[in-house]
């Protein structure tokens, strides 16, 4: 009979339990302080539910009533410079981090009045949840999207599982920049089943970053019980199986949570991170609002009553009295204090309707609708002092002939020499003398410790890169094939693409994503897409598509200096082509929002991207058509050089938009709309679009070629529009 050997996790995995003696070991002042904080959260959220019932909160109010001990216990071991994020249910954690950041040392909730700074934190947080201008994000974030970097709140996410990768990124930045801090991702049992959370834990473990994954296991994701969706309901097992020390703790006991978090910090200090803390707890109400789960039939009343008997606020009050630390009068005074501060915050945000008793929001507190699109991207002022060397500046400049891929590798290496904040992340980037394409060759030769291998988890490491960008690094993320951007679409869209605007802007997100596009190589339908249109859906991205080595150097340097997210679309057909570039110069920039006229002409305007530019010039010369060919270079909503396009259209009156990609992934319709809106009176002919077919390329060589915009398609369009 085959021998069996029992296997156990390589990392410690244990339950930490608190007893009466643990409460007695804590300072009485700390116990009273923690109780006051839990009660502040409780009264704050009860007020939110009242405001919601009154129609004064637009959108959901996901109360955490019942889970206060987890937030207070966790925050008790975090300093103002430690980072956190959370999910759609993060009022308790965010409120504590905000208030703690401004609470004077030694504050006594029994005897001291709240300071103006503490009151302001409560007021501004409530304003944000109500969608009002005084809020920390100017009302754009509301209940589910909250950020205040000054207090260490880097940004919550309403996407389940969306936030853990970001916390790994914060911690990665701290580790690489030599800062002694931890980052905490708060999420629930539902998010623990999400692939992004698993990817984040795995990357954190592989990189050894100081992240605490704090899992609030309240048994339910909306109405689905954890036993319905997973066989292993001990969620901390996810960490243990990835080699992460993992702790299970009673999340209804503030002292137990405090001890678990203290142990997590000790482990990180002594052994490095990460650590998983699973807090077993219960939310007393439904997913959103003030009704109980039993009202909807998915929770038994007996279960609710059992957990209510262990309510962290009432049990803490009882313990404090039993220990002789507080009297009933003391507890009442604490209640009066925190209730008063919450009521005062609400009073500043509401007024009585004239002639009635109902409350309303004063008009002066609403954001100006005219600001709806403000802050999507920055103003590029960070590039004002950049040294520019575009094609028209090359007169008298010595040149050398280099391959596209060589120029790209040398540009990245030179930028990393210049800026120690630049790191590289991606699959296989640390191997094969420069990754699968050779782009990291120079970086590996000079800065191997800043070239980080990632697992095949595009969504996870894109989210990690976002977190790193929010915390001081300038990550360069490599996506091996354009199609794989779709596996990272959550972070590309909901994370990077929206983070600046929904949090009120005013902060940098310096992330560069390199995307290899290989539509012509026979790799088939899942390795052939140009994802520019995907990024174009989210105006928080800048999109550049260099067609020459000179353009790559200049545009990549601009991207690496830019405080906005930039995606660089790299066509692999260009990699081995040689181009003239300034001799020995890899540090110049080409400004965004500047197209490149490849060929002057008067018969028609051909707007091109990537490999289609050189092809259009070739066809114009072969056919004798006096076409003006323009390489757009910048493809996003904010980057089109409408001045250059408009000047050309005013001369030619005819426009062709030429893209190699399939029609279904084309951006030409957006550009055509922009041309008609701006230059309709100059047009003498309908705008023609050259693209591939509807379906993605398949492996067969003939079908592969047929799926893409071709020389024949472009020639036909040029002949048609000029009447030849």
Secondary structure as GFF3:
##gff-version 3
##sequence-region A 1 724
A	DSSP	beta_strand	13	16	.	.	.	ID=ss1
A	DSSP	alpha_helix	20	25	.	.	.	ID=ss2
A	DSSP	alpha_helix	28	53	.	.	.	ID=ss3
A	DSSP	alpha_helix	68	75	.	.	.	ID=ss4
A	DSSP	beta_strand	83	85	.	.	.	ID=ss5
A	DSSP	alpha_helix	91	102	.	.	.	ID=ss6
A	DSSP	alpha_helix	116	129	.	.	.	ID=ss7
A	DSSP	three_ten_helix	149	151	.	.	.	ID=ss8
A	DSSP	alpha_helix	164	176	.	.	.	ID=ss9
A	DSSP	beta_strand	183	188	.	.	.	ID=ss10
A	DSSP	three_ten_helix	191	193	.	.	.	ID=ss11
A	DSSP	alpha_helix	195	207	.	.	.	ID=ss12
A	DSSP	beta_strand	211	217	.	.	.	ID=ss13
A	DSSP	beta_strand	220	221	.	.	.	ID=ss14
A	DSSP	beta_strand	224	225	.	.	.	ID=ss15
A	DSSP	alpha_helix	226	229	.	.	.	ID=ss16
A	DSSP	alpha_helix	237	240	.	.	.	ID=ss17
A	DSSP	beta_strand	245	250	.	.	.	ID=ss18
A	DSSP	alpha_helix	254	271	.	.	.	ID=ss19
A	DSSP	beta_strand	275	280	.	.	.	ID=ss20
A	DSSP	three_ten_helix	293	296	.	.	.	ID=ss21
A	DSSP	alpha_helix	301	308	.	.	.	ID=ss22
A	DSSP	alpha_helix	312	322	.	.	.	ID=ss23
A	DSSP	alpha_helix	328	349	.	.	.	ID=ss24
A	DSSP	beta_strand	351	352	.	.	.	ID=ss25
A	DSSP	beta_strand	359	360	.	.	.	ID=ss26
A	DSSP	three_ten_helix	363	365	.	.	.	ID=ss27
A	DSSP	three_ten_helix	369	371	.	.	.	ID=ss28
A	DSSP	three_ten_helix	381	383	.	.	.	ID=ss29
A	DSSP	three_ten_helix	391	393	.	.	.	ID=ss30
A	DSSP	beta_strand	399	403	.	.	.	ID=ss31
A	DSSP	alpha_helix	404	418	.	.	.	ID=ss32
A	DSSP	beta_strand	422	426	.	.	.	ID=ss33
A	DSSP	alpha_helix	441	446	.	.	.	ID=ss34
A	DSSP	three_ten_helix	448	450	.	.	.	ID=ss35
A	DSSP	beta_strand	451	453	.	.	.	ID=ss36
A	DSSP	alpha_helix	458	470	.	.	.	ID=ss37
A	DSSP	beta_strand	474	479	.	.	.	ID=ss38
A	DSSP	three_ten_helix	482	486	.	.	.	ID=ss39
A	DSSP	alpha_helix	489	490	.	.	.	ID=ss40
A	DSSP	pi_helix	491	496	.	.	.	ID=ss41
A	DSSP	alpha_helix	499	502	.	.	.	ID=ss42
A	DSSP	beta_strand	512	517	.	.	.	ID=ss43
A	DSSP	alpha_helix	532	536	.	.	.	ID=ss44
A	DSSP	beta_strand	541	544	.	.	.	ID=ss45
A	DSSP	alpha_helix	549	561	.	.	.	ID=ss46
A	DSSP	beta_strand	565	571	.	.	.	ID=ss47
A	DSSP	three_ten_helix	572	574	.	.	.	ID=ss48
A	DSSP	beta_strand	578	582	.	.	.	ID=ss49
A	DSSP	beta_strand	596	599	.	.	.	ID=ss50
A	DSSP	beta_strand	604	608	.	.	.	ID=ss51
A	DSSP	alpha_helix	612	623	.	.	.	ID=ss52
A	DSSP	beta_strand	627	631	.	.	.	ID=ss53
A	DSSP	alpha_helix	642	652	.	.	.	ID=ss54
A	DSSP	beta_strand	655	658	.	.	.	ID=ss55
A	DSSP	three_ten_helix	663	665	.	.	.	ID=ss56
A	DSSP	alpha_helix	668	679	.	.	.	ID=ss57
A	DSSP	three_ten_helix	680	682	.	.	.	ID=ss58
A	DSSP	beta_strand	688	690	.	.	.	ID=ss59
A	DSSP	alpha_helix	701	706	.	.	.	ID=ss60
A	DSSP	alpha_helix	711	721	.	.	.	ID=ss61
###
